[in-house]
Amino acid sequence: MLKQQALIFLLAVVVADAAAYFEEENHDVDWFEDQNIQNEAVMFQDEDPTKIPEGALDIEGNLFDISRVTTILVVRNGGKWGTWSRDISFCPVDTWAAGYSMKIEPEQKRFVDDTSLNGIRIICKYKDGVTKEEVTSTVGPWGDWGEPVFCKERNESTDFLTAFSLQVQSPRGWFKDDTAANYVKFDCRGLDQCNMHAYVLNKPPNHGFWGKWGDLSIPCPEKSAICGIKTKVEKKQPFGVDDTALNDAIFYCCN
């Protein structure tokens, strides 16, 4: 009798997991496929679904100047689960992202669900390198924040983040553990430099647990750098259903 009850419970969990999988497949149509926006920057337009809402605020609660936005950076290998944050998180005026940190869940034991990357935080600095604020968008509930890494400082000024790439595990199919986004890296350069001077900023060990690196986004235009972030995160799922946490990210460039 106990064996029969255990079997019935196991089947119920499997059916629930499969149902959730198909519901996610049908419900969560990839925003980028809808808009035919893949591996390119999207010039800010009123009709764009990433439009900054009227009255948007920066991290300090001040009204954000939409005219600062030059370009929106996307990549095409982001995970398919989750929903985009309703809000965009921006650095304060006259600051840009000069470094970043990640919230990562360590690799779990066998048969325990993994989520890997749960959050990305950008560190906003003034041109002289003085740190102003740390900014993040929606974050998953697992893991811990690691130490930040920063672009180079030179001649009493700092370089800033200007492009990004995601390491993402592709969907693995039924009854296998998915983790979606695992790691992020950026390009850096000075505001007064052209993009040929950009270099990679990648936190050691320079990769996550699973997945492959996608193409680098195209960079912010000259005299601008990353100033805002928006993330796509899958909320915590019911017992027995696979969790993936952070799936994708969008970054905003400001002059």
Legacy VTK file of the C-alpha trace (Angstrom):
# vtk DataFile Version 3.0
C-alpha trace
ASCII
DATASET POLYDATA
POINTS 255 float
0.000 0.000 0.000
2.802 2.397 0.924
4.606 1.620 -2.318
1.418 2.368 -4.287
0.949 5.684 -2.482
4.578 6.622 -3.139
4.164 5.782 -6.833
0.971 7.856 -7.081
2.728 10.819 -5.445
5.682 10.522 -7.818
3.393 10.409 -10.853
1.513 13.485 -9.595
4.785 15.418 -9.306
5.836 14.363 -12.812
2.462 15.353 -14.295
2.579 18.741 -12.527
6.114 19.354 -13.798
5.133 18.480 -17.365
2.012 20.640 -17.198
4.041 23.581 -15.939
6.556 23.019 -18.728
3.895 23.189 -21.430
2.179 26.143 -19.775
5.502 28.007 -19.773
6.083 27.058 -23.406
2.730 28.500 -24.465
2.548 31.456 -22.142
6.060 32.864 -22.122
6.689 33.819 -25.737
10.174 35.278 -25.998
9.931 39.059 -26.191
12.807 39.269 -28.614
11.202 36.827 -31.079
7.974 38.878 -30.898
9.821 42.060 -31.777
12.366 40.490 -34.136
15.128 42.087 -32.066
18.122 39.775 -31.826
21.755 40.476 -30.975
21.528 44.170 -31.736
21.006 47.422 -29.873
17.519 48.882 -30.069
17.430 52.628 -30.638
15.024 54.156 -28.164
11.591 54.624 -29.724
8.122 55.345 -28.365
6.698 52.121 -29.763
9.474 49.937 -28.360
8.276 47.521 -25.623
11.272 48.543 -23.500
9.964 52.100 -23.397
10.829 53.877 -20.174
7.556 54.807 -18.477
6.738 58.426 -17.814
7.771 59.381 -14.334
10.567 56.797 -14.179
12.901 57.368 -11.237
16.580 56.649 -10.692
17.865 54.665 -7.710
17.788 57.795 -5.539
14.146 58.504 -6.307
14.818 61.432 -8.629
12.967 61.831 -11.932
15.014 60.108 -14.638
15.856 62.156 -17.726
14.780 59.888 -20.608
16.782 61.955 -23.095
19.977 60.508 -21.560
19.247 57.066 -23.073
21.163 56.509 -26.307
20.799 52.759 -26.876
19.287 49.630 -25.356
21.529 46.559 -25.304
20.129 43.031 -25.764
21.439 39.549 -26.541
19.578 36.730 -28.266
20.582 33.721 -26.151
18.629 34.636 -23.003
16.541 31.981 -21.252
12.869 31.562 -22.151
11.338 31.351 -18.669
10.214 34.112 -16.347
8.873 37.634 -16.776
10.569 40.964 -17.295
10.720 43.330 -14.347
8.073 46.045 -14.504
10.627 48.705 -13.625
14.009 49.716 -15.009
16.705 50.505 -12.441
18.902 53.497 -13.311
22.093 55.015 -11.927
21.849 58.556 -10.525
22.514 61.501 -12.847
26.152 61.973 -13.946
27.068 58.386 -13.008
27.492 55.201 -15.036
28.167 51.521 -14.307
31.882 50.995 -13.651
31.661 47.507 -12.175
29.319 44.652 -11.356
28.661 41.728 -9.051
26.547 38.583 -9.345
24.280 36.630 -7.025
24.968 32.948 -7.686
23.613 29.783 -6.083
26.439 27.230 -5.626
26.180 23.925 -7.453
23.757 21.705 -5.528
23.915 18.039 -4.619
22.634 15.355 -6.969
18.834 15.437 -7.399
18.658 18.945 -5.859
17.437 21.767 -8.123
20.088 24.198 -9.430
19.441 27.800 -10.460
22.983 29.254 -10.773
22.734 33.015 -11.625
20.036 34.770 -9.600
20.959 38.445 -9.834
23.164 41.091 -11.458
24.151 44.309 -9.700
25.832 47.276 -11.399
27.957 49.728 -9.424
27.481 53.352 -10.448
30.403 55.768 -10.293
31.191 59.349 -11.222
33.809 60.019 -13.905
36.448 60.536 -11.193
35.882 56.987 -9.910
33.934 57.846 -6.752
31.226 55.248 -6.099
27.688 56.620 -5.884
25.177 53.742 -5.792
24.668 50.018 -6.411
21.745 49.213 -8.690
19.907 45.979 -9.409
16.650 44.865 -11.000
14.522 41.829 -10.071
16.580 39.142 -8.305
15.983 35.433 -7.660
15.820 34.147 -4.060
18.769 31.721 -4.089
22.491 32.193 -3.641
24.722 34.949 -2.276
26.222 38.117 -3.714
29.889 37.813 -4.675
32.575 40.470 -4.557
32.346 43.089 -7.330
34.849 43.617 -10.125
35.582 46.995 -11.715
36.793 48.546 -14.941
40.257 50.115 -14.930
40.939 53.544 -13.481
43.305 55.831 -15.398
44.414 59.457 -15.202
42.120 60.209 -12.229
39.086 58.858 -14.086
37.428 55.476 -14.472
36.296 53.358 -17.392
32.696 52.155 -17.659
30.687 49.135 -18.842
29.657 49.420 -22.505
28.523 45.958 -23.728
27.641 42.567 -22.252
27.409 38.840 -22.918
25.504 36.063 -21.126
26.475 32.453 -20.506
23.201 30.535 -20.783
22.260 26.868 -20.560
19.863 25.915 -23.359
16.602 24.124 -22.403
17.449 20.487 -21.646
14.043 18.868 -22.113
11.736 16.845 -19.921
12.764 15.707 -16.436
16.138 17.475 -16.573
17.297 20.379 -14.447
17.411 23.751 -16.257
19.370 26.738 -14.980
19.059 29.298 -17.848
21.510 32.212 -17.306
24.693 31.229 -15.460
27.140 34.144 -15.796
27.607 37.617 -17.260
30.641 39.524 -18.541
31.077 43.030 -19.912
33.259 45.232 -22.087
34.784 48.388 -20.598
36.211 51.590 -22.023
36.461 55.275 -21.166
33.645 57.676 -21.987
36.078 59.649 -24.138
37.375 56.567 -25.978
36.142 54.872 -29.141
34.979 51.257 -28.976
38.194 49.888 -30.502
39.768 50.513 -27.071
37.251 48.289 -25.250
38.471 45.344 -23.149
36.737 42.472 -21.379
35.765 42.589 -17.703
34.979 39.059 -16.501
34.893 38.026 -12.838
37.102 34.973 -12.094
36.722 32.051 -12.668
35.333 33.708 -15.841
32.423 31.285 -16.359
29.447 29.700 -14.609
28.637 26.036 -14.046
26.645 25.297 -17.193
25.844 26.669 -20.632
27.626 28.477 -23.436
28.541 32.095 -23.995
26.416 33.969 -26.497
27.507 36.785 -28.757
28.495 40.103 -27.273
25.862 42.796 -27.592
26.826 45.742 -29.753
28.299 48.494 -27.573
27.036 51.769 -26.258
27.834 54.641 -28.632
30.899 56.740 -27.916
30.535 59.193 -25.027
27.941 56.932 -23.395
27.997 53.869 -21.137
25.653 51.519 -19.290
23.450 53.344 -16.796
20.453 51.040 -16.266
19.395 47.416 -15.959
16.254 45.339 -16.391
16.113 41.579 -15.749
13.904 38.645 -16.657
13.464 36.316 -13.680
11.346 33.228 -13.153
9.591 33.357 -9.795
9.915 30.493 -7.320
7.966 27.499 -8.641
5.725 25.059 -6.704
7.286 22.009 -5.095
8.505 19.523 -7.684
8.667 22.086 -10.526
12.049 23.158 -11.875
13.395 26.629 -10.957
15.681 28.691 -13.199
15.772 32.149 -11.517
17.480 34.766 -13.750
16.994 34.123 -17.477
17.907 37.311 -19.340
18.896 40.960 -18.988
18.655 44.277 -20.819
21.052 47.162 -20.258
20.503 50.839 -21.015
23.193 53.223 -22.268
23.240 56.878 -21.234
25.234 59.881 -22.402
LINES 1 256
255 0 1 2 3 4 5 6 7 8 9 10 11 12 13 14 15 16 17 18 19 20 21 22 23 24 25 26 27 28 29 30 31 32 33 34 35 36 37 38 39 40 41 42 43 44 45 46 47 48 49 50 51 52 53 54 55 56 57 58 59 60 61 62 63 64 65 66 67 68 69 70 71 72 73 74 75 76 77 78 79 80 81 82 83 84 85 86 87 88 89 90 91 92 93 94 95 96 97 98 99 100 101 102 103 104 105 106 107 108 109 110 111 112 113 114 115 116 117 118 119 120 121 122 123 124 125 126 127 128 129 130 131 132 133 134 135 136 137 138 139 140 141 142 143 144 145 146 147 148 149 150 151 152 153 154 155 156 157 158 159 160 161 162 163 164 165 166 167 168 169 170 171 172 173 174 175 176 177 178 179 180 181 182 183 184 185 186 187 188 189 190 191 192 193 194 195 196 197 198 199 200 201 202 203 204 205 206 207 208 209 210 211 212 213 214 215 216 217 218 219 220 221 222 223 224 225 226 227 228 229 230 231 232 233 234 235 236 237 238 239 240 241 242 243 244 245 246 247 248 249 250 251 252 253 254
